Amino acid sequence: MWMWRRRQSRSRIADPETVRGTRAGRPRLRAAGFLILFVTLAAPVAVRAEDATFPRPKVLQPAIAFWRDIFAKYSEHQVVVHDDWYLGKVYEVVDFLPWVEDGDALTPSEINEKKRQIEEAQLRVRSILMSLDANGGSAEGLGPAERKVAKMFADVEGEDKFRTAAERIRTQPGLRERFALGIARQRPYLARMERIFGEEGLPPELARLPLIESCFNVNAYSKVGAAGVWQFMPSTGRQYMIVGDHVDERRDPIRATRAAAQHLRADYDALGEWPLAITAYNHGRGGMVRASGEVGSFDIGDIVTRYRGKAFGFASRNFYAEFLGALDVASRAEELFGDLPEMPAVKGEEVQVPHPMGIHQAASLAGVSRDALAEANPALLASVTEGRAFIPRGYVLRVPGGGDALQVANAEPPPRVARTEAASRTRSRSASVRSREAVAKATASTRGRSSGKAGKGRVVLVHKVKPGQTLGAIARQYGTTVEAIRDYNKVGKSIQTGQRLRIPS
């Protein structure tokens, strides 16, 4: 027995039959039974004229219109049920907007119900397609839903077209809210990004690619390891920028844009056409060379419709159409989304760090807070921003407005700590003394004595770990090695602030 009132989604069509329901005293729309509903995607923007740089083949027009609607028309609370291959064939839009009108988040039970209703919509569509297939591809004698689908597929040939379509049912949630936020996030960067592409001799429109890669989320990470607004994989990112344990420039929108421009230039030089180079950003340069070779064409329309490579899936096949749809929507952002929020951008004077230094030291030299310096340098990972590792020498640090970048650039390296008198005497032993000790140690060993007794004369200092210090820095301070400190203290790679370490001379 259900312990909560089940919400029912509604489909978006003209003049829907609705039933009023109530939840907490508020009216709410319900769908009329299991009637399958169909919509025709009306393009929210005018199709731009084709040009030599970014051609728009006729065969891609339905897909471009589909992505325009996904980016600008459909909310994230609406799910489009469509054909995986013919994107213009939309069966149904399952609408959950009434569920969030009060601003409350969905409960776990409601999330499960939402999933159930989406699956139910897919089953309805599949049932209609299989009915058409069983009826020999004819809608004669069938209901209005079957007749609409039959009309929708009138331009598709093949006796088994409805049976194969039943295996291609796909759902796509709308992205209107995320896409609008992505445009707002990118606005403070866009002029600099377009300038970078211009400096590399590339079309400035390419700066809009992060909208479909990450909706311009600086902190975006994919499940396969891609990072930043340009979603570089680590192996590709290392070809153009620093990607390591302490610094990851994939997270810096400006540094990553320079890298993306260089990468896209290489793709274009290898493939010769921008539609292929753009698709290669998703599918890989080698993959597009194979696709073009197998199809025997450099036309993106031919490749999208005829290439059947195993790795050339939905994302790769639609990447170029998504890009064109994003360009159309971004060009009319104010008209489609209204006033967008003002978003901050990383900016400041850039200076090369002359030697390894902690973020607290760099912030003190620049006269800014640690948090402000960390925010201006998203490429610095937590190990650096939390003081566990140094900013490496040569890193180009961005000093936020009001800070003194010159002080950082001219910073002197820290002086070496003077050794104790005892340690100095120990280090200045003559070769003859060291030789006698070696002979004595060897003799003691042959007599069965403990080799540890040979170290009784060693001078040991005690060091208390300060915030931000590393084993390497401590070893340099005392003129010893990391391995020696680790062995003497039985510690691993990490140390803690306040920890006391014995430093062997």
Number of C-alpha atoms within 10 A of each C-alpha: 3 5 6 8 10 12 20 20 23 23 25 16 13 9 6 14 14 14 12 10 13 11 11 5 7 9 12 18 20 18 19 15 9 9 13 19 21 21 15 13 17 11 16 15 17 10 14 11 8 10 8 8 10 17 18 21 13 9 14 22 16 17 22 25 25 26 26 29 22 25 27 27 22 21 19 18 18 23 22 23 24 24 18 17 17 17 20 20 21 23 25 23 27 24 23 20 15 16 21 11 10 9 7 8 11 12 9 9 14 17 12 11 16 22 11 12 17 19 13 13 22 19 14 16 23 19 14 22 24 19 18 23 20 13 13 13 19 15 20 12 9 13 10 13 17 22 16 15 20 20 12 16 15 8 7 12 8 8 11 14 15 24 17 14 20 19 12 15 18 17 20 15 18 22 23 22 16 19 24 24 19 21 23 20 22 24 17 16 19 16 12 14 25 20 16 22 22 14 13 15 12 19 16 18 15 18 24 21 23 24 26 18 20 21 23 26 22 21 13 17 17 12 6 8 12 18 25 26 28 29 25 23 17 18 11 14 22 16 12 17 17 18 19 13 12 19 21 21 26 31 26 21 24 19 17 26 22 19 23 26 24 19 19 22 19 14 23 19 12 15 20 13 18 23 23 25 25 24 23 22 22 19 19 15 22 13 16 25 16 13 23 19 13 14 16 12 12 18 15 24 18 16 20 22 13 12 18 14 11 6 11 17 12 11 13 20 22 20 21 28 26 25 26 27 25 23 20 22 26 22 11 15 18 12 11 16 18 10 11 14 11 10 13 12 14 18 16 17 16 15 18 17 21 17 19 17 23 21 24 21 17 25 21 16 18 21 18 18 16 19 14 15 26 22 18 21 23 22 24 26 19 15 15 22 23 18 21 19 24 24 24 18 12 12 17 16 24 22 28 23 14 11 21 17 24 15 15 24 19 14 15 10 10 10 7 10 10 11 15 13 9 13 17 13 11 14 12 9 10 9 9 9 10 11 11 11 14 13 12 13 19 14 13 15 15 11 9 8 13 11 13 9 11 16 10 7 8 12 17 14 14 10 14 14 17 14 15 22 19 20 20 14 17 20 16 13 16 19 16 15 17 16 16 15 21 18 11 13 14 10 12 11 9 9 17 14 14 11 10 14 21 16 21 19 19
